[in-house]
Amino acid sequence: MRDEELIVEFALTRLDNPGLDLEEIAGLLVRRMGPERMLQFASANLADRGELRGALFQAAVEHVMRVVLRLRDGD
């Protein structure tokens, strides 16, 4: 999944859940995408960080947050 596609999915999830903070929205998105995408996000996080910190779900959420914040704030 390209970063742009991830941002669109994140934005749609945020529209459906306006009262949640960004990390909670990222968690909902990871759950919604399913186990295969969760594994993909966690492995991307491992590649970015060089280490796997936390459980698979937490690593996947961290990856989503890193992409969202990077695209929102710039590099």
Contacts in CASP RR format, 6 or more apart in sequence:
PFRMAT RR
TARGET T0000
AUTHOR 0000-0000-0000
METHOD contacts of the structure
MODEL  1
MRDEELIVEFALTRLDNPGLDLEEIAGLLVRRMGPERMLQFASANLADRG
ELRGALFQAAVEHVMRVVLRLRDGD
1 37 0 8 1.000
1 40 0 8 1.000
3 67 0 8 1.000
3 70 0 8 1.000
3 71 0 8 1.000
6 64 0 8 1.000
6 67 0 8 1.000
6 68 0 8 1.000
7 67 0 8 1.000
7 68 0 8 1.000
7 71 0 8 1.000
9 29 0 8 1.000
9 32 0 8 1.000
9 33 0 8 1.000
10 25 0 8 1.000
10 26 0 8 1.000
10 29 0 8 1.000
10 64 0 8 1.000
10 68 0 8 1.000
13 25 0 8 1.000
13 28 0 8 1.000
13 29 0 8 1.000
13 32 0 8 1.000
14 20 0 8 1.000
14 25 0 8 1.000
17 24 0 8 1.000
17 25 0 8 1.000
17 28 0 8 1.000
20 28 0 8 1.000
22 65 0 8 1.000
22 68 0 8 1.000
22 69 0 8 1.000
23 61 0 8 1.000
23 65 0 8 1.000
26 61 0 8 1.000
26 64 0 8 1.000
26 65 0 8 1.000
26 68 0 8 1.000
27 57 0 8 1.000
27 61 0 8 1.000
27 64 0 8 1.000
29 64 0 8 1.000
30 37 0 8 1.000
30 38 0 8 1.000
30 41 0 8 1.000
30 57 0 8 1.000
30 60 0 8 1.000
30 61 0 8 1.000
30 64 0 8 1.000
33 41 0 8 1.000
37 60 0 8 1.000
38 56 0 8 1.000
38 57 0 8 1.000
38 60 0 8 1.000
39 56 0 8 1.000
39 60 0 8 1.000
41 59 0 8 1.000
41 60 0 8 1.000
41 61 0 8 1.000
41 63 0 8 1.000
41 64 0 8 1.000
42 52 0 8 1.000
42 56 0 8 1.000
42 57 0 8 1.000
42 59 0 8 1.000
42 60 0 8 1.000
42 63 0 8 1.000
44 63 0 8 1.000
45 52 0 8 1.000
45 59 0 8 1.000
45 60 0 8 1.000
45 62 0 8 1.000
45 63 0 8 1.000
45 66 0 8 1.000
46 52 0 8 1.000
46 59 0 8 1.000
48 63 0 8 1.000
48 66 0 8 1.000
52 59 0 8 1.000
53 59 0 8 1.000
53 62 0 8 1.000
END
